[in-house]
Amino acid sequence: MTDGDKDLRSRTLSSLGWQLCGVGGQRLLQLGSFMLLARLLPEKEIGLFIVLLTGIGVIESLTLFVGEQTTISSQRLVNRAYLNTVFTIRLLRGLVICGILCALSWPLAWFFEDAENPTRYWLPGLFLVLAPNGVLDALQSPARAARMKGLDFRRIVVGDFSAAVLGAAVTVALAFAWHDVWAMLIGHLATTVLRSGISYLSAPHKPAFCFDRPVLKELLHYNIGAAGAPFLLLLIFTAPAFILGKVLNSLGSLAIFDFAGRIAKIPEDIFLRVLGPVAIPAYAQLRNDNERLGRAWLQAVRAFVLIGTPMTLAMAWCGNALPAAVFGPRYGSIGGLFALQALHGGIAGLMSVIGPLFWAVGKPQLDRTAQFFRCIAMYGLGIPGALWFGVTGFAAATCIAITIGLLLSIWFALTYLNLRFTQLLAVMRDGALVGGALALCLISVDLIFAPTAIGRIIAAGATGGPIMAVLAIKMLRNRKPQAGLPEPAVDLPTDPSL
């Protein structure tokens, strides 16, 4: 293994470590802030904020510019002209979307006005206040992506965590003072401002307006391939707001579903936000070596199945006791809901390991196709499920939908990598055995002790926690370097004058 190979491996492992610490810290911070918000704000106020984000997000996603992913996937040198072109396009898009959102504030308010909205709010005004959020986000340093492309995550992680800490502090302080939706709305805007400002400390760059034609051509080509994928993902993630908030007309149920789901999404968050940002640039550097790319992908799947399976089983076994203990009894009041959400989180976690492959190799349309059928199933089954069986019916529909998306993603990945299905089963075998053993242990605990409430959470942690810790330590110790990895083709903008 050459010195360059050792350096790349070292930077990859370092990036994974920083991402794990940063994302883990942010998740713990967010969980703590949500615990306070759940006790400070009524469910209807929280549900109303989710509705506001849904309306804004749908419009923004229609023309989402994936400049960060394009920068990471690009095989060009990332120089000043490239970064300034990305910055210019993002900012212009943000300004256009802000204008559209301002014009659509009244139609959006009309669409959501019957969803138990508190009468003391002028709903168009809430949408108007939140409309500039996209512009504020577009102001962040485009050099962030260049840092990530070069697997330099330390300053990025520290900057994002700092913004999250300050943003959470602002939101919680406002919630203590106001006890209404304005606390979450202003806190959200403040977090965006902080993240954009701190990004220039994490990835120094002096932005300027620029339209480099070769760069524009590459950005256009990549975004055409990705066209529709962000909108589909937005429709999927905002389905609870549309179906529970609009169809069921229940902001309270929407708040319970959303907050409980934040715990259930832990397996997905860990791998999507930890492995994903590191995997995309790492996969991109192997895109011309299909055999080694396939091995790297199989190892990522194995890592998730080993850790994600016991994590998912332990959370599902806790049931509603977990969200009730974290957010209060009201958030564990819907029978069977959290177990279904935990199952969905585990399946989504595995899908989050597969998705980065398509974006890294310049095939985002494969991920878009899988998400399209997932979206169709979510709404096609979710609406009747919610009408007939309430919130749990909708949760069951989301599990079926994510399973459809996962199966399609696996098929596309195996085809692209020229892998056999038996090879995938082989790397999943150990995780299945560990999951089966943990399931037997939890069933035995249920039959012998029948724990409830906090006792159930303690039992799940005492049973599953050591297993996951041992597996994680073993994987880190036994991780073998792969020889022959190329050096990243990136000209990092380290000079603050850039």
HUGI-V981925 format. One line per field, one symbol per residue. burial: + if it has 24 or more other C-alpha atoms within 12 Angstrom, else -. A space follows every 10 residues. Layout:
burial = ???
//
This chain:
burial = ------+++- ++++++++++ ++++++++++ ++++++++++ ++++++++++ ++++++++++ ++++++++++ ++++++-+++ ++++++++++ ++++++++++ ++-++--++- -++-+++--- --++-+++++ ++++++++++ ++++++++++ ++++++++++ ++++++++++ ++-++---++ ++++++++++ ++++++++++ +++++++--- ----++-++- -+++++++++ ++++++++++ ++++++++++ ++++++++++ ++++++++++ ++++++++++ +++++++--- -+++++++++ ++++++++++ ++++++++++ ++++++++-+ ++++++++++ ++++++++++ ++++++++++ ++++++++++ +++++++++- ++++++---+ ++++++++++ ++++++++++ ++++-++-+- ---+--++-+ ++-++--++- ++--+----- -----++-++ +-+++-++-- +--------- ++--++++++ ++++---+
//
